[in-house]
Amino acid sequence: MAEISGEMVKEKVAHLMEVRPEYLNGADVSCLLNISGRLQREGQKVKVMHIAEVLMSAEDIKMSIKTSNTDFKTRIRQQIEDPIMRKAVANAQQRIGANRQKMVDELGHWEEWRDRAAQIRDHVLSNLDAYLYQLSEKVTQNEVTSILQKPKKTPPATFYRLPNAKMPGRW
C-alpha cells in the first residue's frame, strides 16, 4: 500500500512541478502535507489549504469562523504537539466510545438510520460529477482556478490554485 501511495504522490508532484501552483488544496490532510513537503524540498513555495478552507471563503457559504491567520501546516503541528489538545481528543474519544450504545438506543430505529445514510452515500457517489462541477463553479466564482483531474487509482479530485489567482479579503 505504501508503494502505491508513494507512486501516486510522485506522479502528483511531477504534475505540480509542471503547473507550478502557488496554492495547493485538497481534502486529505496527510496527502497535502506529503505533497507540499516534497514540493518545498524541490524549491517550490506552495501554500497548503484544506478544501474546507476554500469553501469557507465563498461569500455564500459560511461553514465556520476563521480563528487564526497561521498557515495550515503550522496549525496542524501546533495542535498535534499541544498536550491539552491531545488530552481533550483522547477524553472525547473515550466518552464517545462509552456513550455510543446509549446514543444508539436513544435514537431508535438504528438500522433505518443506517439504511438512509447508505442511500445518501450512494446518491452522492452516483452524482459526484455534478457535485464536483458545482464545487468547481463555487471556487471559480472566488477567482480560483480549479483543475478536476481523473486520477488513475485514487478517487478524490484535486484542486490547485494557480499563480496570480486572487481571493478578495482572504490573503
N, C-alpha and C positions, 0 to 999 in steps of 0.2 A: 504494500500500500504506500509506504514512504517513497519507493522508487517512482511510482505513478505520480504521486503528488509532487515530488521533486521535478519530474519531467514536465508536468503541466506548468509549474511555476517558471521553469526555464523557458518554455515556449512563450508564456505571457510576458516575461521580462524582455525577451528578444523583440517581441512585437512593440512593447512600450518604448524600447530604445529607438525604434524607428519613428514612432509618432511623437516622442519626446513630450509627454504631458507635463503640465505644470501642477496638476492636481490628480490624485488617484482616489476613486471612490469605489466602494463595494460593500457587500453585506457580510462577508466572512472576515472577522477581525484578524484571525491568525494568518489568513492568506494575505490580507492587506499589509500586515506587518512584515511578513516574509518577503513579499514583492518589493515593498518600499525599501527594506533593508538592502536587498540586492541592487536596486537602482541606485541607492545612495553610495554603495561600495563602488559602483561604476561611475561615480561622479555626477549623477543626475540629482538635482534638487527637486524633490517631489513632495507636495503637501498631501498628507493622507487624511481622508474624511470617510467616515462610515456613511452608507447611503441614507441612513436616518437623518444625518446632519444636513444632507442636501434637501431632503424632503421638508425638514423643519424650516428651511429658509424660504420655501414657497410662501407667497403672500396669503394664499387662501387655505393653507394647511398649517394649523397650529398644533403640533404634536407635543411640545414640551417647552419649557423655558430654558434658554441658554444661561448657564450659570458660571461659565468660565471662558476666558479667551486663550487658555492654554491649549497647545496643539494636542491632537488626538493621542499620539504615542506617549507623550509625557503624562497625560491624564491617566492612561491605562497603567503605565508603570507606577505612578503615584498611588493609584487605588490598590494595585497588587501588593505594593510594599507597605501599605497602611495597616498596622496591626489592629486598629479599631475597626476598619472596614472588613478585614479578614474575619475577625471575631463576629461581627454583625452578620456577615454572609453565612458563616457556619451555624450560628444560632438560628437564623431564618430557615436554613435547610433542615435543621433538626425539628423546628416547630412545624414546618410544612409536612415533613415526613410523619411526625407523630399525629398530626391532625387530619391527615388525608382521608382515612376511613371515616372519621367523624363527618367531614365535609361531604363525602360521597353519600353517606346515609342521610344527611340533612337535605341534600339536593334531590334525592329520589330519582327514579327512572334513569339510573346511570347509563344503562345500555342504550336508551333512546338518545341521550345526550351524545354518547359516543358515535352512534349511527349518524346523527345530524352533523357532528363535526366531520365525519368521514365524507358526507355528502358535500359539505362546504369545501373541504380539501380537494375532492375530485373536481368540483366545479371550477375552482381556481386553477388547478393544473390543466384542465381541458381548455380553459380560456386564457391561459398565461400569455399568449401572444398579444391579446387585446389589452390585458393589464400592463404589460411591458410597454406597449405603444402609448397607453395613457400616461404612464410614468415618464416616458421619454418626452412626451409633449409638455408635461409639467416642468421638467428640468430645463427644457429648451426655452420655455417662457421666461426662465430666470437667466437666460443667456449662457446656458451651459451646453456645450456640445456633447451629445451622447452618442456613443457607439455601442449598438447592441450587437454583440458577437455571438455566434452559434458555436460554442466550444465543442470539441470533438468528444471529450469524455466527461465534462462537468456541466451540470445544468444551469448554474447561476449566470445571469447576464452580467457584463462588466461595463461600467460607465467610466469614461475618462473625461476630465475637464481639461480642455486643451489650452495652450498659452493664449493670452490676450482675452480670454473669456472673463466677463465681469459679472459679479452678483452684487447689485447695489446694497449698501448697508451691511454687507456680510464680511468683507475683507478690509 
